[in-house]
Amino acid sequence: MFTSEWSIPAILTIFLLSVCGLIAYFTWSLIPPATAAGNQMGGPFNLIDDRGQPITEQALKGHPSLIYFGYTHCPDVCPTTLFEMAGWLKTLGPEADRLKAYFFSVDLERDTPEVMHKYTGNFTDRIVGVTGDAAEMQKAVKGWRIYAKKVPSPDGEYTMDHTASVLLVDAGGNLRGLIAYGEDNAVALQKIRNLLK
C-alpha cells in the first residue's frame, strides 16, 4: 500500500508515459518502411529529353541514376555540378556502365531540347537533358521534393533558386542518398559506388 502523497501522481505519470510510448510504437509500426525512411519519392511524369524524344518516370528504372535539377543559364552551381558529374562518370569508367545521369530543367521558358542538348554536350554525352511541359515538370519537381523558384533580377532577366544536390536513385527508382554541392570528390565517388552495389 502506498502512503506517500506523491505516489499516486507518480504512478499516473508513469502510466501516461507508457501509454504514449505504446501509441508511438504502434503508429510507427503501421508506416510502410519506405515512407518511414523517406524513400517514397518520384512519381509519374511525361517530359521530353534533349533529343526531342518522350521520357517518363520509367526511364529511371532498371539501372541506378544520378538526377540533378537545374538550368542552363545558371551562373555557377549547375555548370560546376555537371562538370563534377562528368568527372565521376569518367573516373568510374566501366564500373559506371549501368549508371545513367539526368539533368532536369527548372527553367522551361529558356531550356528547349536543343538548348539542353548543346549544354549537356559541353560536359559529356552521358548526361541526358530533360525538359518539356511546365505542368509535367512540376510533377517531377514535387515528386522529388525539389525546391525551385524564379527570382527576377534588376536587368529584367531572372535567375532560378533551386536545390543544388544530386539525387542518388537505385534501379527501382527509389532515392538512396544525396551528393551535396561541394561534396568532397572521394566521398561523392564512394556514394556512387555504394549505389552501384
MODELLER restraints for C-alpha pairs under 7 A, 6 or more apart:
rsr = mdl.restraints
at = mdl.atoms
rsr.add(forms.Gaussian(group=physical.xy_distance, feature=features.Distance(at['CA:34:A'], at['CA:40:A']), mean=5.73, stdev=0.5))
rsr.add(forms.Gaussian(group=physical.xy_distance, feature=features.Distance(at['CA:39:A'], at['CA:174:A']), mean=5.91, stdev=0.5))
rsr.add(forms.Gaussian(group=physical.xy_distance, feature=features.Distance(at['CA:39:A'], at['CA:175:A']), mean=5.29, stdev=0.5))
rsr.add(forms.Gaussian(group=physical.xy_distance, feature=features.Distance(at['CA:40:A'], at['CA:174:A']), mean=6.64, stdev=0.5))
rsr.add(forms.Gaussian(group=physical.xy_distance, feature=features.Distance(at['CA:41:A'], at['CA:143:A']), mean=5.49, stdev=0.5))
rsr.add(forms.Gaussian(group=physical.xy_distance, feature=features.Distance(at['CA:41:A'], at['CA:144:A']), mean=5.32, stdev=0.5))
rsr.add(forms.Gaussian(group=physical.xy_distance, feature=features.Distance(at['CA:41:A'], at['CA:174:A']), mean=6.72, stdev=0.5))
rsr.add(forms.Gaussian(group=physical.xy_distance, feature=features.Distance(at['CA:41:A'], at['CA:175:A']), mean=6.78, stdev=0.5))
rsr.add(forms.Gaussian(group=physical.xy_distance, feature=features.Distance(at['CA:42:A'], at['CA:140:A']), mean=6.43, stdev=0.5))
rsr.add(forms.Gaussian(group=physical.xy_distance, feature=features.Distance(at['CA:42:A'], at['CA:143:A']), mean=4.25, stdev=0.5))
rsr.add(forms.Gaussian(group=physical.xy_distance, feature=features.Distance(at['CA:42:A'], at['CA:144:A']), mean=4.86, stdev=0.5))
rsr.add(forms.Gaussian(group=physical.xy_distance, feature=features.Distance(at['CA:43:A'], at['CA:57:A']), mean=6.67, stdev=0.5))
rsr.add(forms.Gaussian(group=physical.xy_distance, feature=features.Distance(at['CA:43:A'], at['CA:140:A']), mean=6.90, stdev=0.5))
rsr.add(forms.Gaussian(group=physical.xy_distance, feature=features.Distance(at['CA:43:A'], at['CA:143:A']), mean=5.56, stdev=0.5))
rsr.add(forms.Gaussian(group=physical.xy_distance, feature=features.Distance(at['CA:44:A'], at['CA:56:A']), mean=6.81, stdev=0.5))
rsr.add(forms.Gaussian(group=physical.xy_distance, feature=features.Distance(at['CA:44:A'], at['CA:57:A']), mean=5.41, stdev=0.5))
rsr.add(forms.Gaussian(group=physical.xy_distance, feature=features.Distance(at['CA:45:A'], at['CA:56:A']), mean=5.35, stdev=0.5))
rsr.add(forms.Gaussian(group=physical.xy_distance, feature=features.Distance(at['CA:45:A'], at['CA:57:A']), mean=5.85, stdev=0.5))
rsr.add(forms.Gaussian(group=physical.xy_distance, feature=features.Distance(at['CA:45:A'], at['CA:136:A']), mean=5.50, stdev=0.5))
rsr.add(forms.Gaussian(group=physical.xy_distance, feature=features.Distance(at['CA:45:A'], at['CA:139:A']), mean=6.12, stdev=0.5))
rsr.add(forms.Gaussian(group=physical.xy_distance, feature=features.Distance(at['CA:45:A'], at['CA:140:A']), mean=6.14, stdev=0.5))
rsr.add(forms.Gaussian(group=physical.xy_distance, feature=features.Distance(at['CA:46:A'], at['CA:54:A']), mean=6.93, stdev=0.5))
rsr.add(forms.Gaussian(group=physical.xy_distance, feature=features.Distance(at['CA:46:A'], at['CA:55:A']), mean=6.02, stdev=0.5))
rsr.add(forms.Gaussian(group=physical.xy_distance, feature=features.Distance(at['CA:46:A'], at['CA:56:A']), mean=4.80, stdev=0.5))
rsr.add(forms.Gaussian(group=physical.xy_distance, feature=features.Distance(at['CA:46:A'], at['CA:136:A']), mean=5.95, stdev=0.5))
rsr.add(forms.Gaussian(group=physical.xy_distance, feature=features.Distance(at['CA:47:A'], at['CA:54:A']), mean=5.78, stdev=0.5))
rsr.add(forms.Gaussian(group=physical.xy_distance, feature=features.Distance(at['CA:47:A'], at['CA:55:A']), mean=5.19, stdev=0.5))
rsr.add(forms.Gaussian(group=physical.xy_distance, feature=features.Distance(at['CA:47:A'], at['CA:56:A']), mean=6.16, stdev=0.5))
rsr.add(forms.Gaussian(group=physical.xy_distance, feature=features.Distance(at['CA:47:A'], at['CA:130:A']), mean=6.88, stdev=0.5))
rsr.add(forms.Gaussian(group=physical.xy_distance, feature=features.Distance(at['CA:47:A'], at['CA:131:A']), mean=6.08, stdev=0.5))
rsr.add(forms.Gaussian(group=physical.xy_distance, feature=features.Distance(at['CA:47:A'], at['CA:132:A']), mean=4.95, stdev=0.5))
rsr.add(forms.Gaussian(group=physical.xy_distance, feature=features.Distance(at['CA:47:A'], at['CA:133:A']), mean=6.54, stdev=0.5))
rsr.add(forms.Gaussian(group=physical.xy_distance, feature=features.Distance(at['CA:47:A'], at['CA:136:A']), mean=6.46, stdev=0.5))
rsr.add(forms.Gaussian(group=physical.xy_distance, feature=features.Distance(at['CA:47:A'], at['CA:137:A']), mean=6.98, stdev=0.5))
rsr.add(forms.Gaussian(group=physical.xy_distance, feature=features.Distance(at['CA:48:A'], at['CA:54:A']), mean=4.51, stdev=0.5))
rsr.add(forms.Gaussian(group=physical.xy_distance, feature=features.Distance(at['CA:48:A'], at['CA:55:A']), mean=5.30, stdev=0.5))
rsr.add(forms.Gaussian(group=physical.xy_distance, feature=features.Distance(at['CA:48:A'], at['CA:130:A']), mean=5.78, stdev=0.5))
rsr.add(forms.Gaussian(group=physical.xy_distance, feature=features.Distance(at['CA:48:A'], at['CA:131:A']), mean=5.40, stdev=0.5))
rsr.add(forms.Gaussian(group=physical.xy_distance, feature=features.Distance(at['CA:48:A'], at['CA:132:A']), mean=5.16, stdev=0.5))
rsr.add(forms.Gaussian(group=physical.xy_distance, feature=features.Distance(at['CA:49:A'], at['CA:55:A']), mean=6.02, stdev=0.5))
rsr.add(forms.Gaussian(group=physical.xy_distance, feature=features.Distance(at['CA:49:A'], at['CA:113:A']), mean=6.40, stdev=0.5))
rsr.add(forms.Gaussian(group=physical.xy_distance, feature=features.Distance(at['CA:49:A'], at['CA:128:A']), mean=6.65, stdev=0.5))
rsr.add(forms.Gaussian(group=physical.xy_distance, feature=features.Distance(at['CA:49:A'], at['CA:129:A']), mean=5.55, stdev=0.5))
rsr.add(forms.Gaussian(group=physical.xy_distance, feature=features.Distance(at['CA:49:A'], at['CA:130:A']), mean=4.42, stdev=0.5))
rsr.add(forms.Gaussian(group=physical.xy_distance, feature=features.Distance(at['CA:49:A'], at['CA:131:A']), mean=6.18, stdev=0.5))
rsr.add(forms.Gaussian(group=physical.xy_distance, feature=features.Distance(at['CA:50:A'], at['CA:113:A']), mean=4.16, stdev=0.5))
rsr.add(forms.Gaussian(group=physical.xy_distance, feature=features.Distance(at['CA:50:A'], at['CA:114:A']), mean=6.21, stdev=0.5))
rsr.add(forms.Gaussian(group=physical.xy_distance, feature=features.Distance(at['CA:50:A'], at['CA:116:A']), mean=5.54, stdev=0.5))
rsr.add(forms.Gaussian(group=physical.xy_distance, feature=features.Distance(at['CA:50:A'], at['CA:117:A']), mean=4.77, stdev=0.5))
rsr.add(forms.Gaussian(group=physical.xy_distance, feature=features.Distance(at['CA:50:A'], at['CA:128:A']), mean=6.44, stdev=0.5))
rsr.add(forms.Gaussian(group=physical.xy_distance, feature=features.Distance(at['CA:50:A'], at['CA:129:A']), mean=4.81, stdev=0.5))
rsr.add(forms.Gaussian(group=physical.xy_distance, feature=features.Distance(at['CA:50:A'], at['CA:130:A']), mean=5.90, stdev=0.5))
rsr.add(forms.Gaussian(group=physical.xy_distance, feature=features.Distance(at['CA:51:A'], at['CA:113:A']), mean=6.17, stdev=0.5))
rsr.add(forms.Gaussian(group=physical.xy_distance, feature=features.Distance(at['CA:51:A'], at['CA:117:A']), mean=6.76, stdev=0.5))
rsr.add(forms.Gaussian(group=physical.xy_distance, feature=features.Distance(at['CA:52:A'], at['CA:113:A']), mean=5.87, stdev=0.5))
rsr.add(forms.Gaussian(group=physical.xy_distance, feature=features.Distance(at['CA:60:A'], at['CA:173:A']), mean=5.64, stdev=0.5))
rsr.add(forms.Gaussian(group=physical.xy_distance, feature=features.Distance(at['CA:61:A'], at['CA:171:A']), mean=5.02, stdev=0.5))
rsr.add(forms.Gaussian(group=physical.xy_distance, feature=features.Distance(at['CA:61:A'], at['CA:172:A']), mean=5.27, stdev=0.5))
rsr.add(forms.Gaussian(group=physical.xy_distance, feature=features.Distance(at['CA:61:A'], at['CA:173:A']), mean=5.16, stdev=0.5))
rsr.add(forms.Gaussian(group=physical.xy_distance, feature=features.Distance(at['CA:62:A'], at['CA:171:A']), mean=4.63, stdev=0.5))
rsr.add(forms.Gaussian(group=physical.xy_distance, feature=features.Distance(at['CA:62:A'], at['CA:172:A']), mean=6.36, stdev=0.5))
rsr.add(forms.Gaussian(group=physical.xy_distance, feature=features.Distance(at['CA:63:A'], at['CA:98:A']), mean=5.87, stdev=0.5))
rsr.add(forms.Gaussian(group=physical.xy_distance, feature=features.Distance(at['CA:63:A'], at['CA:99:A']), mean=6.19, stdev=0.5))
rsr.add(forms.Gaussian(group=physical.xy_distance, feature=features.Distance(at['CA:63:A'], at['CA:170:A']), mean=6.61, stdev=0.5))
rsr.add(forms.Gaussian(group=physical.xy_distance, feature=features.Distance(at['CA:63:A'], at['CA:171:A']), mean=4.09, stdev=0.5))
rsr.add(forms.Gaussian(group=physical.xy_distance, feature=features.Distance(at['CA:64:A'], at['CA:98:A']), mean=6.80, stdev=0.5))
rsr.add(forms.Gaussian(group=physical.xy_distance, feature=features.Distance(at['CA:64:A'], at['CA:99:A']), mean=5.18, stdev=0.5))
rsr.add(forms.Gaussian(group=physical.xy_distance, feature=features.Distance(at['CA:64:A'], at['CA:100:A']), mean=6.44, stdev=0.5))
rsr.add(forms.Gaussian(group=physical.xy_distance, feature=features.Distance(at['CA:64:A'], at['CA:169:A']), mean=5.64, stdev=0.5))
rsr.add(forms.Gaussian(group=physical.xy_distance, feature=features.Distance(at['CA:64:A'], at['CA:170:A']), mean=4.33, stdev=0.5))
rsr.add(forms.Gaussian(group=physical.xy_distance, feature=features.Distance(at['CA:64:A'], at['CA:171:A']), mean=4.56, stdev=0.5))
rsr.add(forms.Gaussian(group=physical.xy_distance, feature=features.Distance(at['CA:64:A'], at['CA:195:A']), mean=6.85, stdev=0.5))
rsr.add(forms.Gaussian(group=physical.xy_distance, feature=features.Distance(at['CA:64:A'], at['CA:196:A']), mean=6.60, stdev=0.5))
rsr.add(forms.Gaussian(group=physical.xy_distance, feature=features.Distance(at['CA:65:A'], at['CA:99:A']), mean=5.54, stdev=0.5))
rsr.add(forms.Gaussian(group=physical.xy_distance, feature=features.Distance(at['CA:65:A'], at['CA:100:A']), mean=4.68, stdev=0.5))
rsr.add(forms.Gaussian(group=physical.xy_distance, feature=features.Distance(at['CA:65:A'], at['CA:101:A']), mean=5.53, stdev=0.5))
rsr.add(forms.Gaussian(group=physical.xy_distance, feature=features.Distance(at['CA:65:A'], at['CA:168:A']), mean=6.13, stdev=0.5))
rsr.add(forms.Gaussian(group=physical.xy_distance, feature=features.Distance(at['CA:65:A'], at['CA:169:A']), mean=5.06, stdev=0.5))
rsr.add(forms.Gaussian(group=physical.xy_distance, feature=features.Distance(at['CA:65:A'], at['CA:170:A']), mean=6.37, stdev=0.5))
rsr.add(forms.Gaussian(group=physical.xy_distance, feature=features.Distance(at['CA:66:A'], at['CA:100:A']), mean=6.28, stdev=0.5))
rsr.add(forms.Gaussian(group=physical.xy_distance, feature=features.Distance(at['CA:66:A'], at['CA:101:A']), mean=4.62, stdev=0.5))
rsr.add(forms.Gaussian(group=physical.xy_distance, feature=features.Distance(at['CA:66:A'], at['CA:102:A']), mean=6.20, stdev=0.5))
rsr.add(forms.Gaussian(group=physical.xy_distance, feature=features.Distance(at['CA:66:A'], at['CA:166:A']), mean=6.40, stdev=0.5))
rsr.add(forms.Gaussian(group=physical.xy_distance, feature=features.Distance(at['CA:66:A'], at['CA:167:A']), mean=5.68, stdev=0.5))
rsr.add(forms.Gaussian(group=physical.xy_distance, feature=features.Distance(at['CA:66:A'], at['CA:168:A']), mean=5.17, stdev=0.5))
rsr.add(forms.Gaussian(group=physical.xy_distance, feature=features.Distance(at['CA:66:A'], at['CA:169:A']), mean=6.36, stdev=0.5))
rsr.add(forms.Gaussian(group=physical.xy_distance, feature=features.Distance(at['CA:67:A'], at['CA:101:A']), mean=5.96, stdev=0.5))
rsr.add(forms.Gaussian(group=physical.xy_distance, feature=features.Distance(at['CA:67:A'], at['CA:102:A']), mean=4.86, stdev=0.5))
rsr.add(forms.Gaussian(group=physical.xy_distance, feature=features.Distance(at['CA:67:A'], at['CA:103:A']), mean=6.15, stdev=0.5))
rsr.add(forms.Gaussian(group=physical.xy_distance, feature=features.Distance(at['CA:67:A'], at['CA:166:A']), mean=5.68, stdev=0.5))
rsr.add(forms.Gaussian(group=physical.xy_distance, feature=features.Distance(at['CA:67:A'], at['CA:167:A']), mean=4.96, stdev=0.5))
rsr.add(forms.Gaussian(group=physical.xy_distance, feature=features.Distance(at['CA:67:A'], at['CA:168:A']), mean=6.72, stdev=0.5))
rsr.add(forms.Gaussian(group=physical.xy_distance, feature=features.Distance(at['CA:68:A'], at['CA:102:A']), mean=6.22, stdev=0.5))
rsr.add(forms.Gaussian(group=physical.xy_distance, feature=features.Distance(at['CA:68:A'], at['CA:103:A']), mean=4.97, stdev=0.5))
rsr.add(forms.Gaussian(group=physical.xy_distance, feature=features.Distance(at['CA:68:A'], at['CA:104:A']), mean=6.10, stdev=0.5))
rsr.add(forms.Gaussian(group=physical.xy_distance, feature=features.Distance(at['CA:68:A'], at['CA:165:A']), mean=6.91, stdev=0.5))
rsr.add(forms.Gaussian(group=physical.xy_distance, feature=features.Distance(at['CA:68:A'], at['CA:166:A']), mean=4.92, stdev=0.5))
rsr.add(forms.Gaussian(group=physical.xy_distance, feature=features.Distance(at['CA:68:A'], at['CA:167:A']), mean=6.32, stdev=0.5))
rsr.add(forms.Gaussian(group=physical.xy_distance, feature=features.Distance(at['CA:69:A'], at['CA:103:A']), mean=5.79, stdev=0.5))
rsr.add(forms.Gaussian(group=physical.xy_distance, feature=features.Distance(at['CA:69:A'], at['CA:104:A']), mean=4.65, stdev=0.5))
rsr.add(forms.Gaussian(group=physical.xy_distance, feature=features.Distance(at['CA:69:A'], at['CA:105:A']), mean=5.79, stdev=0.5))
rsr.add(forms.Gaussian(group=physical.xy_distance, feature=features.Distance(at['CA:69:A'], at['CA:106:A']), mean=6.45, stdev=0.5))
rsr.add(forms.Gaussian(group=physical.xy_distance, feature=features.Distance(at['CA:70:A'], at['CA:78:A']), mean=5.97, stdev=0.5))
rsr.add(forms.Gaussian(group=physical.xy_distance, feature=features.Distance(at['CA:70:A'], at['CA:103:A']), mean=6.95, stdev=0.5))
rsr.add(forms.Gaussian(group=physical.xy_distance, feature=features.Distance(at['CA:70:A'], at['CA:104:A']), mean=6.29, stdev=0.5))
rsr.add(forms.Gaussian(group=physical.xy_distance, feature=features.Distance(at['CA:70:A'], at['CA:105:A']), mean=5.18, stdev=0.5))
rsr.add(forms.Gaussian(group=physical.xy_distance, feature=features.Distance(at['CA:70:A'], at['CA:106:A']), mean=5.59, stdev=0.5))
rsr.add(forms.Gaussian(group=physical.xy_distance, feature=features.Distance(at['CA:70:A'], at['CA:162:A']), mean=6.71, stdev=0.5))
rsr.add(forms.Gaussian(group=physical.xy_distance, feature=features.Distance(at['CA:71:A'], at['CA:78:A']), mean=6.81, stdev=0.5))
rsr.add(forms.Gaussian(group=physical.xy_distance, feature=features.Distance(at['CA:71:A'], at['CA:105:A']), mean=4.96, stdev=0.5))
rsr.add(forms.Gaussian(group=physical.xy_distance, feature=features.Distance(at['CA:71:A'], at['CA:106:A']), mean=5.78, stdev=0.5))
rsr.add(forms.Gaussian(group=physical.xy_distance, feature=features.Distance(at['CA:71:A'], at['CA:107:A']), mean=5.64, stdev=0.5))
rsr.add(forms.Gaussian(group=physical.xy_distance, feature=features.Distance(at['CA:72:A'], at['CA:111:A']), mean=6.69, stdev=0.5))
rsr.add(forms.Gaussian(group=physical.xy_distance, feature=features.Distance(at['CA:72:A'], at['CA:119:A']), mean=6.64, stdev=0.5))
rsr.add(forms.Gaussian(group=physical.xy_distance, feature=features.Distance(at['CA:82:A'], at['CA:123:A']), mean=6.61, stdev=0.5))
rsr.add(forms.Gaussian(group=physical.xy_distance, feature=features.Distance(at['CA:83:A'], at['CA:123:A']), mean=5.83, stdev=0.5))
rsr.add(forms.Gaussian(group=physical.xy_distance, feature=features.Distance(at['CA:86:A'], at['CA:123:A']), mean=6.06, stdev=0.5))
rsr.add(forms.Gaussian(group=physical.xy_distance, feature=features.Distance(at['CA:86:A'], at['CA:124:A']), mean=5.80, stdev=0.5))
rsr.add(forms.Gaussian(group=physical.xy_distance, feature=features.Distance(at['CA:88:A'], at['CA:189:A']), mean=6.47, stdev=0.5))
rsr.add(forms.Gaussian(group=physical.xy_distance, feature=features.Distance(at['CA:89:A'], at['CA:96:A']), mean=6.31, stdev=0.5))
rsr.add(forms.Gaussian(group=physical.xy_distance, feature=features.Distance(at['CA:101:A'], at['CA:126:A']), mean=6.56, stdev=0.5))
rsr.add(forms.Gaussian(group=physical.xy_distance, feature=features.Distance(at['CA:101:A'], at['CA:127:A']), mean=4.82, stdev=0.5))
rsr.add(forms.Gaussian(group=physical.xy_distance, feature=features.Distance(at['CA:101:A'], at['CA:128:A']), mean=6.23, stdev=0.5))
rsr.add(forms.Gaussian(group=physical.xy_distance, feature=features.Distance(at['CA:102:A'], at['CA:127:A']), mean=5.40, stdev=0.5))
rsr.add(forms.Gaussian(group=physical.xy_distance, feature=features.Distance(at['CA:102:A'], at['CA:128:A']), mean=4.77, stdev=0.5))
rsr.add(forms.Gaussian(group=physical.xy_distance, feature=features.Distance(at['CA:102:A'], at['CA:129:A']), mean=5.94, stdev=0.5))
rsr.add(forms.Gaussian(group=physical.xy_distance, feature=features.Distance(at['CA:102:A'], at['CA:130:A']), mean=6.96, stdev=0.5))
rsr.add(forms.Gaussian(group=physical.xy_distance, feature=features.Distance(at['CA:103:A'], at['CA:127:A']), mean=6.62, stdev=0.5))
rsr.add(forms.Gaussian(group=physical.xy_distance, feature=features.Distance(at['CA:103:A'], at['CA:128:A']), mean=6.01, stdev=0.5))
rsr.add(forms.Gaussian(group=physical.xy_distance, feature=features.Distance(at['CA:103:A'], at['CA:129:A']), mean=4.75, stdev=0.5))
rsr.add(forms.Gaussian(group=physical.xy_distance, feature=features.Distance(at['CA:103:A'], at['CA:130:A']), mean=5.91, stdev=0.5))
rsr.add(forms.Gaussian(group=physical.xy_distance, feature=features.Distance(at['CA:104:A'], at['CA:129:A']), mean=6.02, stdev=0.5))
rsr.add(forms.Gaussian(group=physical.xy_distance, feature=features.Distance(at['CA:104:A'], at['CA:130:A']), mean=4.62, stdev=0.5))
rsr.add(forms.Gaussian(group=physical.xy_distance, feature=features.Distance(at['CA:104:A'], at['CA:131:A']), mean=6.22, stdev=0.5))
rsr.add(forms.Gaussian(group=physical.xy_distance, feature=features.Distance(at['CA:105:A'], at['CA:111:A']), mean=6.71, stdev=0.5))
rsr.add(forms.Gaussian(group=physical.xy_distance, feature=features.Distance(at['CA:105:A'], at['CA:130:A']), mean=6.18, stdev=0.5))
rsr.add(forms.Gaussian(group=physical.xy_distance, feature=features.Distance(at['CA:105:A'], at['CA:131:A']), mean=5.55, stdev=0.5))
rsr.add(forms.Gaussian(group=physical.xy_distance, feature=features.Distance(at['CA:106:A'], at['CA:148:A']), mean=6.64, stdev=0.5))
rsr.add(forms.Gaussian(group=physical.xy_distance, feature=features.Distance(at['CA:108:A'], at['CA:131:A']), mean=6.43, stdev=0.5))
rsr.add(forms.Gaussian(group=physical.xy_distance, feature=features.Distance(at['CA:108:A'], at['CA:132:A']), mean=6.76, stdev=0.5))
rsr.add(forms.Gaussian(group=physical.xy_distance, feature=features.Distance(at['CA:108:A'], at['CA:134:A']), mean=6.61, stdev=0.5))
rsr.add(forms.Gaussian(group=physical.xy_distance, feature=features.Distance(at['CA:111:A'], at['CA:131:A']), mean=6.83, stdev=0.5))
rsr.add(forms.Gaussian(group=physical.xy_distance, feature=features.Distance(at['CA:112:A'], at['CA:131:A']), mean=6.63, stdev=0.5))
rsr.add(forms.Gaussian(group=physical.xy_distance, feature=features.Distance(at['CA:113:A'], at['CA:131:A']), mean=6.42, stdev=0.5))
rsr.add(forms.Gaussian(group=physical.xy_distance, feature=features.Distance(at['CA:116:A'], at['CA:129:A']), mean=5.41, stdev=0.5))
rsr.add(forms.Gaussian(group=physical.xy_distance, feature=features.Distance(at['CA:117:A'], at['CA:129:A']), mean=6.25, stdev=0.5))
rsr.add(forms.Gaussian(group=physical.xy_distance, feature=features.Distance(at['CA:120:A'], at['CA:127:A']), mean=6.14, stdev=0.5))
rsr.add(forms.Gaussian(group=physical.xy_distance, feature=features.Distance(at['CA:120:A'], at['CA:129:A']), mean=6.56, stdev=0.5))
rsr.add(forms.Gaussian(group=physical.xy_distance, feature=features.Distance(at['CA:146:A'], at['CA:163:A']), mean=5.80, stdev=0.5))
rsr.add(forms.Gaussian(group=physical.xy_distance, feature=features.Distance(at['CA:147:A'], at['CA:162:A']), mean=5.10, stdev=0.5))
rsr.add(forms.Gaussian(group=physical.xy_distance, feature=features.Distance(at['CA:147:A'], at['CA:163:A']), mean=5.22, stdev=0.5))
rsr.add(forms.Gaussian(group=physical.xy_distance, feature=features.Distance(at['CA:148:A'], at['CA:160:A']), mean=6.60, stdev=0.5))
rsr.add(forms.Gaussian(group=physical.xy_distance, feature=features.Distance(at['CA:148:A'], at['CA:161:A']), mean=5.51, stdev=0.5))
rsr.add(forms.Gaussian(group=physical.xy_distance, feature=features.Distance(at['CA:148:A'], at['CA:162:A']), mean=4.20, stdev=0.5))
rsr.add(forms.Gaussian(group=physical.xy_distance, feature=features.Distance(at['CA:148:A'], at['CA:163:A']), mean=6.70, stdev=0.5))
rsr.add(forms.Gaussian(group=physical.xy_distance, feature=features.Distance(at['CA:149:A'], at['CA:160:A']), mean=5.54, stdev=0.5))
rsr.add(forms.Gaussian(group=physical.xy_distance, feature=features.Distance(at['CA:149:A'], at['CA:161:A']), mean=5.13, stdev=0.5))
rsr.add(forms.Gaussian(group=physical.xy_distance, feature=features.Distance(at['CA:149:A'], at['CA:162:A']), mean=6.45, stdev=0.5))
rsr.add(forms.Gaussian(group=physical.xy_distance, feature=features.Distance(at['CA:150:A'], at['CA:158:A']), mean=6.71, stdev=0.5))
rsr.add(forms.Gaussian(group=physical.xy_distance, feature=features.Distance(at['CA:150:A'], at['CA:159:A']), mean=6.07, stdev=0.5))
rsr.add(forms.Gaussian(group=physical.xy_distance, feature=features.Distance(at['CA:150:A'], at['CA:160:A']), mean=4.63, stdev=0.5))
rsr.add(forms.Gaussian(group=physical.xy_distance, feature=features.Distance(at['CA:150:A'], at['CA:161:A']), mean=6.42, stdev=0.5))
rsr.add(forms.Gaussian(group=physical.xy_distance, feature=features.Distance(at['CA:151:A'], at['CA:158:A']), mean=5.42, stdev=0.5))
rsr.add(forms.Gaussian(group=physical.xy_distance, feature=features.Distance(at['CA:151:A'], at['CA:159:A']), mean=5.20, stdev=0.5))
rsr.add(forms.Gaussian(group=physical.xy_distance, feature=features.Distance(at['CA:151:A'], at['CA:160:A']), mean=5.67, stdev=0.5))
rsr.add(forms.Gaussian(group=physical.xy_distance, feature=features.Distance(at['CA:151:A'], at['CA:161:A']), mean=6.85, stdev=0.5))
rsr.add(forms.Gaussian(group=physical.xy_distance, feature=features.Distance(at['CA:152:A'], at['CA:158:A']), mean=4.16, stdev=0.5))
rsr.add(forms.Gaussian(group=physical.xy_distance, feature=features.Distance(at['CA:152:A'], at['CA:159:A']), mean=6.40, stdev=0.5))
rsr.add(forms.Gaussian(group=physical.xy_distance, feature=features.Distance(at['CA:153:A'], at['CA:159:A']), mean=6.93, stdev=0.5))
rsr.add(forms.Gaussian(group=physical.xy_distance, feature=features.Distance(at['CA:164:A'], at['CA:180:A']), mean=6.94, stdev=0.5))
rsr.add(forms.Gaussian(group=physical.xy_distance, feature=features.Distance(at['CA:164:A'], at['CA:181:A']), mean=5.73, stdev=0.5))
rsr.add(forms.Gaussian(group=physical.xy_distance, feature=features.Distance(at['CA:165:A'], at['CA:178:A']), mean=6.17, stdev=0.5))
rsr.add(forms.Gaussian(group=physical.xy_distance, feature=features.Distance(at['CA:165:A'], at['CA:179:A']), mean=5.54, stdev=0.5))
rsr.add(forms.Gaussian(group=physical.xy_distance, feature=features.Distance(at['CA:165:A'], at['CA:180:A']), mean=4.58, stdev=0.5))
rsr.add(forms.Gaussian(group=physical.xy_distance, feature=features.Distance(at['CA:165:A'], at['CA:181:A']), mean=5.47, stdev=0.5))
rsr.add(forms.Gaussian(group=physical.xy_distance, feature=features.Distance(at['CA:166:A'], at['CA:178:A']), mean=5.59, stdev=0.5))
rsr.add(forms.Gaussian(group=physical.xy_distance, feature=features.Distance(at['CA:166:A'], at['CA:179:A']), mean=5.03, stdev=0.5))
rsr.add(forms.Gaussian(group=physical.xy_distance, feature=features.Distance(at['CA:166:A'], at['CA:180:A']), mean=6.55, stdev=0.5))
rsr.add(forms.Gaussian(group=physical.xy_distance, feature=features.Distance(at['CA:167:A'], at['CA:175:A']), mean=6.88, stdev=0.5))
rsr.add(forms.Gaussian(group=physical.xy_distance, feature=features.Distance(at['CA:167:A'], at['CA:177:A']), mean=6.31, stdev=0.5))
rsr.add(forms.Gaussian(group=physical.xy_distance, feature=features.Distance(at['CA:167:A'], at['CA:178:A']), mean=4.83, stdev=0.5))
rsr.add(forms.Gaussian(group=physical.xy_distance, feature=features.Distance(at['CA:167:A'], at['CA:179:A']), mean=6.62, stdev=0.5))
rsr.add(forms.Gaussian(group=physical.xy_distance, feature=features.Distance(at['CA:168:A'], at['CA:175:A']), mean=5.87, stdev=0.5))
rsr.add(forms.Gaussian(group=physical.xy_distance, feature=features.Distance(at['CA:168:A'], at['CA:176:A']), mean=5.51, stdev=0.5))
rsr.add(forms.Gaussian(group=physical.xy_distance, feature=features.Distance(at['CA:168:A'], at['CA:177:A']), mean=5.09, stdev=0.5))
rsr.add(forms.Gaussian(group=physical.xy_distance, feature=features.Distance(at['CA:168:A'], at['CA:178:A']), mean=5.56, stdev=0.5))
rsr.add(forms.Gaussian(group=physical.xy_distance, feature=features.Distance(at['CA:169:A'], at['CA:175:A']), mean=4.49, stdev=0.5))
rsr.add(forms.Gaussian(group=physical.xy_distance, feature=features.Distance(at['CA:169:A'], at['CA:176:A']), mean=5.56, stdev=0.5))
rsr.add(forms.Gaussian(group=physical.xy_distance, feature=features.Distance(at['CA:170:A'], at['CA:176:A']), mean=6.42, stdev=0.5))
rsr.add(forms.Gaussian(group=physical.xy_distance, feature=features.Distance(at['CA:170:A'], at['CA:195:A']), mean=6.49, stdev=0.5))
rsr.add(forms.Gaussian(group=physical.xy_distance, feature=features.Distance(at['CA:179:A'], at['CA:188:A']), mean=6.05, stdev=0.5))
